[in-house]
Each structure stands twice: as C-alpha cells, then as structure tokens.
Amino acid sequence: MTQNIGACQGECACSTCHVIASSKEHYLSLDSPTEKENDMLDLAHGLTETSRLACQLRMKRDLSGVEITLPGITQDVQKDI
C-alpha cells in the first residue's frame, strides 16, 4: 500500500500537498509561488514562511540539494491499495 498526498491531483485546488522548504535559502531557490498557490496555502495546516504546495514545484537540475519536508500535520491522505 502506498500513500499519495494531494487530494486534487496537482490542480492547485487544495492544500493537502503542503510541504516546507528546510531553509529560507532553499525556499528562495524555488520558482515563486503564484497568487493561486498562495491562496491555497492559506488553508494549509502548520503554515510557515517557507511553505509551498508540492504540486506546484517544478523539479530541475539546479535544485539539487534543496531539502523539502512534510509538516507535522497532514490532511486528506489518500491510500492506494
């Protein structure tokens, strides 16, 4: 069984894939969040200065070494059987 976090499946329509960049430096190396993402982040539990929605992060080679963690509280975890 695996767990997928993100009820909207990457559509930026919920905050269930909330993640936290481990430092301000790591946060600033990511592309800037959109207004829509910031609106959804307002609904996230445990919001921090370096919070992002994982579904909106674009992985690229120059992000090597960036550390992202899950908050202490997650919501709407879906289980695939």
C-alpha positions in Angstrom: 0.0 0.0 0.0 1.3 3.5 -0.8 0.1 6.9 0.3 -0.4 9.8 -2.1 -0.6 13.2 -0.6 -2.6 15.7 -2.6 -6.3 15.3 -3.0 -6.7 17.5 -6.1 -4.0 15.5 -8.1 -1.9 18.5 -8.9 -4.5 21.1 -9.8 -3.7 23.6 -7.1 -7.2 23.3 -5.8 -6.5 22.2 -2.2 -3.6 22.4 0.3 -3.1 18.7 1.0 0.3 18.5 -0.6 1.7 21.2 1.7 5.5 20.9 2.1 8.1 23.1 3.8 11.5 24.1 2.4 14.0 23.5 5.2 15.6 26.9 4.9 14.9 30.4 3.5 17.8 29.8 1.1 16.2 26.6 -0.2 12.8 28.4 -0.4 14.2 31.2 -2.5 15.9 28.8 -4.9 12.4 27.6 -6.0 10.2 29.4 -8.5 8.0 32.0 -6.9 4.5 30.8 -5.9 1.6 32.1 -7.9 -1.3 34.0 -6.4 -3.5 30.9 -6.7 -0.9 28.9 -4.8 -0.7 31.5 -2.0 -4.5 31.5 -1.7 -4.4 27.7 -1.3 -1.6 27.8 1.2 -3.8 30.0 3.4 -5.8 26.8 4.0 -2.7 24.6 5.0 -2.2 23.3 8.5 1.1 24.3 10.0 1.9 27.1 7.5 5.4 28.5 7.7 7.4 31.3 5.9 8.8 28.6 3.6 5.7 26.6 2.9 4.8 25.6 -0.7 2.4 23.2 -2.4 4.4 20.2 -3.8 2.1 20.0 -6.8 3.3 23.5 -7.9 7.0 22.8 -7.6 8.9 22.2 -10.8 11.9 20.0 -10.2 15.0 21.0 -12.2 18.7 20.1 -12.0 19.8 23.3 -10.3 17.6 22.5 -7.3 20.0 19.6 -6.3 20.4 19.7 -2.6 17.2 21.6 -1.8 15.5 19.9 1.2 11.7 19.7 1.5 9.9 18.2 4.4 6.3 17.3 5.3 4.7 19.4 8.0 3.9 17.7 11.4 0.2 17.6 10.4 -1.1 16.4 7.0 -4.7 16.2 5.9 -6.6 14.1 3.3 -4.0 11.5 2.8 -5.3 9.1 0.1 -4.4 5.4 0.3 -3.9 3.3 -2.9 -4.5 -0.4 -2.4 
